[in-house]
Amino acid sequence: MQRIRPPSALKPATRPAGGDITAAQLFADRDTLREIVVGLDRLEALVDQTPVFAAAAQRRYFTPDEDDRVRQSLLAYRNYRLAAYEIIFRNADFTGIADESLRARRFLVAFTAALILCAKSLKLIRIAEPQPLLRAKLNEPDSKFDLESGFFDDVLIGYSSLSNYRALAAGDRLWRELRQSQIVRDLDRDTDWNWLCDLIRRKRLVVRNRLLDVLGRRLRHDWRTFWQTALRPARQTRYGLQTLLGGRFAGIHVVPNPVHVLTPEVLGALRPQLQPGDILLCRAEGKLTAALLPGFWSHAAIYLGSRAELEALNVRAQPHAAKCWQEIPENAGPFGCVMEAVAPRVRICPLETCLNADHVVVLRPNVSREETAAALGEAFGHLGKPYDFEFDFNVSSRVVCTELVYRCYHHRGPIQFPLVKRLGRFTLTGDDVVHLALDELNKADGLNNTTLRPVGLILKRRDGRAHAVRPERIVPLLRRIRGGWRPARKALGQPVLPQPA
């Protein structure tokens, strides 16, 4: 039993000597272990009943709510696992106890905890190992849930450790010696202790004849690790190059000294139309990213407004927002602030910084105030995450601009964003968001009943100036843009004249 050890991230700070544990602590460990067993059984039943894994495998990506459910289950399992390891370490030095009754009790507690960890680890491994998508998700770090990277690999290594297998086998031999003793027989008739004996009798079957399974799973893990290690330098170099080039190119323009037309005067007129939670989609003419990215709308952000507006919406009550509240400027300026994912990371910035552009459309999600507050709380959970230059929506540890919108609003009320596979990745572009708004508008009975309501549109026209579009003209012009019309494009052979929006 002494060889069973938690992964480095879960090691307790101290390990008490054999005589240091009190009877009260032993009873507390026994009762805590009972709660751990009940909790793990409940978590296992929940996992068995959920269709999330099959649906994600068929779809080939996790939706944001599915991602959160996986993370929450993993977080609960991690906490139960940590608590079980602490119980093992407090009771592992039972062999030095002179009192036979106390020694037997501490052995029962430690061995039961070890068997439970082994059985539940095997369950997790059997679910996740054949599913690369789920395995990658369990290994992915997440600052929102304080999860470190490599958790599944950590569980697999602990389960397939030969030293742990030998320790469990030694515990099994000791159980066979003790089970006929009068002390264990008495404990087996004690309602406070007999459930430990029952669990050992049932769960020790997990250990028996397990050697080949341990070796096979460890070999598969080591083989995957070998290839990941061999390919890691190339992947790191590729992503580093993407980061470098993406960061450098993000601000490059294909025309010299561009003057964007969304000036403070224009934004001042737009500000009264904005509410916290609005989705902003914009385009900066002449910018390299606008030329390279598909579609018209090349960047997305979420409008926050001011601290006072967020307070009025009760956003501060959201857990992630409460942790990041000081990141919101006390003085958000005359136009308020936004949250956006730009290189190198997700940030909060003034509206005028985000909308250093030529065109902008404002979409208002048709959800309740409570849903809006929850969406903004979700946004704060991604604050500070690195920008995702690979545009991989199945990885939540890095975020691209439209992915921030997707993760905050997908499955909020009636909103559902269908991801589109492009170059092997499931993604969502700014045009996809606008097209969804237009498609849903065609199905809805009026603007107030659509999922994403266009409430503002400013376009740079052929006269080189910004034009605020009248409300009744917003949808027709968005449809024209969808059809390929470009409002700032000068027609060949035509004089440049002011054009009403």
N, C-alpha and C positions, 0 to 999 in steps of 0.2 A: 504493500500500500504506500510505502514512503516514496516510491518513484513517480506516482501520479502527480503531474504538475500542470498548472495552468499556463497558457501562453504568456509571454513576457508582459503584454499589456494588462494582464489580469492578475499579476502576482500581488499578494498582499504585502503591505509594508513590513510587517513583523510576523514571525512564526513562533507562537508560544511553545515553551518546553512542555514535556509531558505532564509535569505536576502543576503547571500554572493554571490550567482550566478548572473552573469551579463547577460544582454540581448544578448551580443555577444556570451557568453558561451551557452546560451539556443539555439540560432540559430545554433551554431556549433554542439550541441548535436542532434538537429533535423536532420541536414544534415548527420551527422555521422550515425544516426539510419537508414536513408534511404540507405546508403551504406551497412550497416550490413544486412538489409533485402534483398537487391539485392544479396549480397554475400552468405547468407544462402540459398536463393532460388536456386542459381546456384550450390551450394554444394549439395543440396538435389536432384536436377535433375541429377547431376553427379553420385550420389550414386544409384539413381533409375535405371540408364542406365547401370551400371557396373555389369558384371556377376561374380565378384570376390567372393562375399559371398557364392553364390550357388556353385561355383566351389570348394571353400575351404571346404565347408560343405560336399560335396560329396567325396572329396579327404581325408578329415579329418586333413588337415594341410594347413597352408598358405605358399606359396613359398616366397622367399625373396623379390621379386618385389611386390607381393601382400601385404606382410607385410608392406613394405614402403608406398604403396598407402593408406592402412588403417591408418597408422601413420600420413601421410601428411593430410588426410582428418580430422582426429581427432585433429591435431594441429590447422588447420584452424578453425574448429568448436570451439575449446577451446578459441582461440583469439577473435572470434566474440562474444562468450558467455561472456568473461571477459569485453569486451567493452560495451556490453549491460548492464551488472551489474553496471558498473561505471556510465552509464547514469541514471539508476534507482536511484542510491544512491545520485547523484547530484540533482535530481529533486523530490525526495520522500517527502520532507518537504514542499509541495505546500500549505498545509492547513493553514500555518501561514502567507501567503502572503495577504496583504491588497488589492492590485490591482487585481480586478476580472479577467481582461483580461490576466494578467501575470499568475495568478493562474490557469486559464483554460489551457493555453498553456503548462505550466509545467506538469499539470495532463495528458494532451494528450501525451506528450513525454514519461513520466514515465510509464503510463498504456500500451501504445503501445509496449514499450520495454519489459514489463513484459509478455504481451500476446504472443509476438514473441518467447520469451524464453520458455514459456510453450508449445506452439505449436511445436517448433522444438525439444524440449526435448521429447515430446510424440512421435514424428516421430522416433527419435533415439532409444527410448525404445522399440517401436513396432518392429523395425528391429532387435535389438540385444538381447532382453530378451529371445525370443524363441530359440536362437542359442548359446548354451554354448561355442562353439569354439570362436565365435566373441565376446561374452561377456567377456571371459577370456582375449582376446587380448586387448580389450578396457580398461581393468583394469590393464594390465601389465605395469610396469614402463619401460622407455626407456631413457637412458642417451644420446643417439645419438640425440633424438628429444626433450630432456629436458621435458619429460612427467613423471609425478608422478604416483604412483600406485593408484588404486581405482577410476579412473576417471568416469567410467560408474556408479559405485555405488553412486558416488557423485551426478551425474545427476539424478539418480533415486530417491535418498533421497530428493533432492530439489523439484522434480516434485511431489512426493507423500507426501510432508509435509502438514499436516493439517493447520498449521499456514499460510503457503503460499497460500493454497486454500482459507482460510478465507480472506486473504488480497486481492486476486484476486476477490473474490465474493463482497467484499466491494467496490473495484474499479468498478465492473460491476454495482452495485447499484448507485454509484455516476455518472457514465456515463449516466444511464437512467434518472437521475435528470437533468443533464446538457445539454443533447442533444437537448432539446427543447428551451434552452435559446438563446437569441439573439446573445450572444458572440460566442457560438459554431456554430450557424447557419452562422454567418459571416465567421468564420474560415473554415466552410465546403464549402464556395464559393471561398476561397482563394487558388490558385493553390499551394502555398508553404505549406499549412497546410491540405488541404482536403484529401490528401493521408493517413494521420494519422487517420482521421475519417473513411475512407473506410476500413483500416486495422482493426480498432477496431470492426466495424460492422461485418467483416468476421471472425476474430479470437476469438471474445468473445464466439462464439458457441463452441469453444474448452473447455471453462470453464464450460459452462452450462451442467448440468446433468453429471458432471465428478466425483462426490463424490465416487460412488461405484468403479469406475476404480482406483481412487487414493487409496482407502482402499485395494482393491484386490492386486494391484501391491506392496503396502507397506508390506502387509502380506507375499507375496511370497519372497520379499527381506529379511524381518526379519527372515523368516524360513531358507533361504539359509545361512544368516549370523550366525544363531544359530548353524547350523551344521558345518560351517567352523570354528567357534570359538571353538566348542567342539572337532573338529579333529585337530585344529592347533597345539596343543602341541605335538601330536603324529607325525604329519608331520614334524615339526621343529626338533624333536628328531631324526627322521629317516634321514632327510637331513643332520643334524649336524653329525650324525654317519657316513653317506656316505662321507661327507667332511673330517672328521677326518681319517677314514680308507683309503680313496682314496689318501689323501695327504701323509699318512705314507707309503702306499704300492707302491706309484708311483716310488720311488727310490729303492725299495727292489729288490734284485737279488736272484734267486733260486740257483745260484752257487756262491761259495765264491770268492771274489777278482777278478771279471771279468776284462779282459783287452779288451776294444773295439778297433776295428782295423781301424776305420776312424780317423786316426791320422792327425796331422797338415800337414804332408808331403802328405798324400792322398788328404786332402781337398785343399791343394795348387794346386794340379793337376786338381781338379774338378772346382776350382774357375773360370777359363776362360770360362767354358761352361755355367755359370749361368748368368741369366738376371733378373732384377726386375720383379716380377709377377710370376716367376716360382713356381710350386707346388712341394714341397719336401715330399716324403713319405719314412719313414725309419723304421728300426727294430733293437732293441738291444737284441742280443741273451742272454739268461740267466736272463732277467729282468722279474719280476713277471707279469707286465702288458702285456708283449708280450705273456706270457704263458696263461693268463686269457682271453685276448681279442680275438675275432674270427678273423681268417685269418692270413696272413703273415705280411702285412704292418700295424703296430700298432700305428703309429703316423704320423701326417701331419703338415706341416707348409708352410708359404708363404715367398719366398725369397724377401727381400727388397734391398739388396746391400748397397750402401753408399748414403750419402746425395747428393753427386754430381750426381750419377746415377738417383736418384729420381727427382732431379731438372731438369736434362736433359729430363726426361719423362714428365715434367710439373705436377708432382703429387702434388706439393705444392699449386697449384691453386685449388685443391679439398678442399671443405670447412672443412671436418673432418680432413684432413691431415694438413691443415693450423693451426687448433687449437692445434694439438698434435706435431707440428714440432719440438719443443724443446726436445721431448722424443727420437728423433733419435740421437744416439751418434755422435758427431762431428767427432770422429775418430772411424770408425766402425771396425777397425782392418784389418788384411790382407785378410780376407775372406768375409767381409761384415756382415750384420745382417739379421735376419729373424723376422717374427711375428708368434707367436704360442700361442695356448690356452693350458696351463698346470696349474695344481693346484699351487697357488690358483686363478690365474687370467690370462687374455690375456696379453702378454708382448712382448717387443722387446728384443732380446738377440743376442749375436754373433752366427755366424753359427756353430762354434765349440762347443758351449754349446748345441745347438739344436741337432747336429749330433754327440753326444756322443753315438755312435751306431756302428753297424756292416754292415748294408746294407742300401743303399739309391737309390731311383730312382727319376729322375728329369723329370717332365712333363711340357711342355710348352703349355699354352692355345693358341689356334689358333684364336686370336682376334687382333684387331687393336691396335696401340699405345694408342689411345684415350680410348679404352675400358679397356686396361691394367691399365692406369692411374686412371680410374674411379673405377676399382676393388680394387686397392691399396688404393684409397681414402675411399672406403667402409670399408676396413680392419681397417683403423685408427678410424672409427666410433665405432669399437668394442673394442678398446684398453682399458684395465683396467676392462673390465667386468669380473664377477666371472666365474670360471670354472664350467661347468654343470655336476655334478656327476650323474644326472639322465638321461643324453643323450636324452633330450627331445627337438627335433628340432622345435617344435611349440612354444617354449618359447625363445624369442630373448634377454631377459635380462641376460641370462647365456649362455655361449658358450663352446662347446667342440671342440677338435682340427679339426676334419673334418668338423664341422659345420662352422668354420671360412672360410674354402675353399668354402663350399656350398653357404654361404651368399655373398661371394665376386664374385663368378663366375657363379652362376646359371642364365641362360638367358642372359649371356654376349655372343654376337655373336651367334654361333650355339650350345653353351654348355648348356646342360640340364642334371642335376643330378636327376635320379629317386630315391626317398627315398624308403627304404625297411622296412617293419614293423617287428620289432623284440621285443619279450616280451612286446607287447602292445605299443611300441614306434616306430615312423617313424624315421629312422636313416640312416646314410651313413658311411660306414667304409672305411678304406684305401684301402682294397681290392676292394670295390665297385668302387672306383675312377679308379684304374688300370684296372679293368674289363671293365669299360665304355670306357677307352682309347683303349683297345684291340678290343672291339666290334665295335667301330666307325672306327677303322683302317681297319677292315675287309670290311666295306662298302665303305671306301674312296678309291680314286684313287691315292695312294701314300701317303707317310708320310706327305708331306707338305699340304695335304688337309684334314687331320684328325682333330678332335676337340681338342684333347689333345695329343701332339706329344712327345713321349719319346726321350729325348735328352742326357740323361746320366744315367748310371747304374753302381754302385759299389757293389760287393758282397763279403762277407767273404766266402772263400771256405774251403774245408776239410783240407787244409794245415795250417789253422789258420791265413791266411793273406788276406788282401783286394786286390781284383782284379778289375781294371777298365775294363769294358766290351767294346769291339769294337762296333762301331755303328751298323754294320750289324747283330750283335748277340744279341742286346738288346731285340728286340721284341720276338725272339724265346725263350730266357731265361725267359722273363716275362710270356710267355705262359706255359712254363714248371712249373714255380712256381704256376701259376694258377691251373695247373693240380695236384698239390700236392708235387712236387719236392722241397726239401729243400737244398740249396746249401752248408750249413755248416755242414750238417748231415754226420757223419762218417758211412760208410757202414760196417755192421757186417762182421768180418773176412777179411776185406780188409786192407792192409797197408795204412798209411796216406802218400800220395804222393802229391807234388805240381800239381795243376790242372790249365791248361790255361783257361781263361775265354772265 
